[in-house]
């Protein structure tokens, strides 16, 4: 799972393909629809599905495309359903998440362990640390106080996100668009 400049370069090359652009447009639209769907368990625990479309873009087209889809998807989701002031840190989080999913899962065998690794890195770096930092900046709360509240939520969501993403990937691998990707 080492960093690969080849996967970044290959992902940039994917942007030259019209099919990639079209599928990414569909994934951004799907991200917007999924962004409207949330299962609220409590005030601090919500299951969101929009990560699935962003992760799939990274899996199919690599880290650069995953980051772009994450950024555009975040902005579109905010425009459709703003919740508080716009904060560019959350767009950065979406870019990083899509990039990480692409970096770990693009053109690599998909295993539960690889999906767990990608989700764990996104959970620790993006959801736990950066989201907590942005929330503490936005609302003037102590960073450590925000961290302490968010740890339980992220630990609960990790197996849920891994299960959702792994199941979706296994389904997508049976679709013609994925088979086309493997033959190029």
C-alpha positions as CSV (number, residue, x, y, z in Angstrom):
1,X,0.0,0.0,0.0
2,X,2.9,2.3,-0.7
3,X,2.3,5.7,-2.3
4,X,2.5,5.3,-6.1
5,X,3.2,8.2,-8.4
6,X,2.2,5.8,-11.2
7,X,-1.4,5.7,-9.9
8,X,-1.5,9.5,-9.7
9,X,-0.1,9.8,-13.2
10,X,-2.5,7.2,-14.5
11,X,-5.4,9.0,-12.8
12,X,-4.5,12.3,-14.5
13,X,-4.5,10.4,-17.8
14,X,-8.1,9.1,-17.0
15,X,-9.3,12.7,-17.3
16,X,-8.6,12.6,-21.0
17,X,-11.3,10.0,-21.5
18,X,-14.8,11.2,-22.3
19,X,-16.3,8.1,-20.7
20,X,-14.5,9.0,-17.4
21,X,-15.9,12.5,-17.5
22,X,-19.4,11.2,-18.2
23,X,-19.3,8.6,-15.4
24,X,-17.9,11.1,-13.0
25,X,-20.8,13.4,-13.8
26,X,-23.1,10.6,-12.9
27,X,-21.2,9.9,-9.7
28,X,-21.4,13.5,-8.7
29,X,-25.2,13.5,-9.3
30,X,-25.4,10.2,-7.3
31,X,-23.3,11.9,-4.6
32,X,-25.8,14.7,-4.5
33,X,-28.7,12.3,-4.2
34,X,-27.0,10.2,-1.5
35,X,-26.0,13.4,0.3
36,X,-29.7,14.0,0.9
37,X,-30.1,10.5,2.4
38,X,-29.0,10.3,6.0
39,X,-29.9,7.8,8.8
40,X,-29.9,9.8,12.0
41,X,-29.3,7.7,15.0
42,X,-28.5,10.5,17.4
43,X,-27.4,14.1,17.4
44,X,-23.8,13.0,16.9
45,X,-24.2,9.7,15.1
46,X,-25.5,9.8,11.5
47,X,-24.9,7.3,8.7
48,X,-24.2,9.1,5.5
49,X,-24.1,7.4,2.1
50,X,-22.4,10.1,-0.1
51,X,-19.0,8.7,0.6
52,X,-19.9,5.7,-1.6
53,X,-20.0,7.7,-4.9
54,X,-16.8,9.5,-4.1
55,X,-15.0,6.3,-3.1
56,X,-16.2,4.6,-6.3
57,X,-14.8,7.4,-8.4
58,X,-11.4,6.9,-6.8
59,X,-11.6,3.2,-7.2
60,X,-12.6,3.4,-10.9
61,X,-10.4,6.4,-12.0
62,X,-7.7,6.9,-9.4
63,X,-6.8,9.4,-6.7
64,X,-6.8,12.6,-8.8
65,X,-10.3,11.9,-10.2
66,X,-11.5,10.8,-6.8
67,X,-10.3,14.1,-5.3
68,X,-12.0,16.1,-8.1
69,X,-15.3,14.2,-7.7
70,X,-15.0,14.7,-3.9
71,X,-14.6,18.5,-4.3
72,X,-17.3,19.0,-6.8
73,X,-19.6,16.6,-4.9
74,X,-19.0,18.5,-1.7
75,X,-19.8,21.9,-3.3
76,X,-22.9,20.6,-5.0
77,X,-24.1,19.0,-1.8
78,X,-23.7,22.3,0.1
79,X,-25.6,24.2,-2.6
80,X,-28.5,21.7,-2.5
81,X,-28.7,21.5,1.3
82,X,-26.6,24.1,3.1
83,X,-26.1,23.3,6.8
84,X,-24.3,26.2,8.4
85,X,-21.8,28.5,6.7
86,X,-19.7,27.2,3.8
87,X,-16.3,26.2,5.1
88,X,-13.6,25.3,2.5
89,X,-12.0,22.9,5.0
90,X,-14.8,20.4,4.4
91,X,-14.2,20.6,0.7
92,X,-10.5,19.9,1.4
93,X,-11.7,16.8,3.4
94,X,-13.7,15.6,0.4
95,X,-10.7,16.0,-1.9
96,X,-8.5,14.1,0.5
97,X,-11.0,11.4,1.0
98,X,-11.5,10.8,-2.7
99,X,-7.7,10.9,-3.2
100,X,-7.1,8.4,-0.4
101,X,-9.7,5.9,-1.7
102,X,-8.2,6.2,-5.2
103,X,-4.6,5.8,-3.9
104,X,-5.4,2.7,-1.9
105,X,-8.0,1.0,-4.1
106,X,-7.3,2.1,-7.8
107,X,-6.1,-0.8,-10.0
108,X,-5.5,-3.0,-7.0
109,X,-7.2,-6.2,-5.8
110,X,-10.1,-5.2,-3.6
111,X,-10.0,-7.0,-0.3
112,X,-11.8,-6.4,3.0
113,X,-8.4,-5.5,4.5
114,X,-7.6,-2.9,1.7
115,X,-11.1,-1.3,2.1
116,X,-10.6,-1.3,5.9
117,X,-7.2,0.4,5.5
118,X,-8.6,3.0,3.2
119,X,-11.6,3.7,5.5
120,X,-9.3,3.7,8.6
121,X,-7.0,6.3,7.0
122,X,-10.0,8.5,6.0
123,X,-11.5,8.1,9.4
124,X,-8.4,9.0,11.3
125,X,-7.0,11.7,9.1
126,X,-10.1,13.3,7.6
127,X,-13.1,12.5,9.7
128,X,-11.5,12.5,13.1
129,X,-8.6,15.0,13.0
130,X,-9.4,17.5,10.2
131,X,-13.2,17.5,10.8
132,X,-12.6,18.1,14.5
133,X,-10.2,20.9,13.6
134,X,-12.6,22.6,11.3
135,X,-15.5,22.3,13.8
136,X,-13.3,23.8,16.6
137,X,-12.3,26.7,14.3
138,X,-15.9,27.3,13.1
139,X,-17.6,27.2,16.5
140,X,-14.8,28.3,18.8
141,X,-14.7,25.1,20.8
142,X,-11.5,23.6,22.2
143,X,-10.0,21.1,19.7
144,X,-9.4,18.4,22.3
145,X,-13.0,18.7,23.5
146,X,-14.3,18.2,19.9
147,X,-11.9,15.3,19.5
148,X,-13.1,13.5,22.6
149,X,-16.7,13.6,21.4
150,X,-16.0,12.5,17.9
151,X,-13.9,9.4,18.7
152,X,-16.8,7.1,19.6
153,X,-18.8,8.2,16.6
154,X,-16.0,7.4,14.2
155,X,-15.3,4.1,15.8
156,X,-18.9,3.1,15.4
157,X,-19.1,4.3,11.8
158,X,-15.9,2.5,10.7
159,X,-17.3,-1.0,10.4
160,X,-20.5,0.3,8.9
161,X,-18.6,2.3,6.2
162,X,-16.3,-0.7,5.5
163,X,-19.3,-3.0,5.0
164,X,-21.2,-0.6,2.8
165,X,-18.2,0.2,0.6
166,X,-16.9,-3.4,0.3
167,X,-20.4,-4.7,-0.6
168,X,-20.8,-1.9,-3.2
169,X,-17.4,-2.6,-4.7
170,X,-18.2,-6.3,-5.1
171,X,-21.4,-5.4,-6.8
172,X,-19.7,-2.8,-9.1
173,X,-17.1,-5.3,-10.2
174,X,-19.9,-7.3,-11.9
175,X,-21.0,-4.3,-13.9
176,X,-20.0,-3.7,-17.6
177,X,-18.3,-0.3,-16.8
178,X,-15.9,-2.0,-14.4
179,X,-15.2,-4.8,-17.0
180,X,-14.4,-2.0,-19.6
181,X,-11.9,-0.5,-17.2
182,X,-10.1,-3.8,-16.7
183,X,-9.7,-4.4,-20.5
184,X,-8.1,-1.0,-21.3
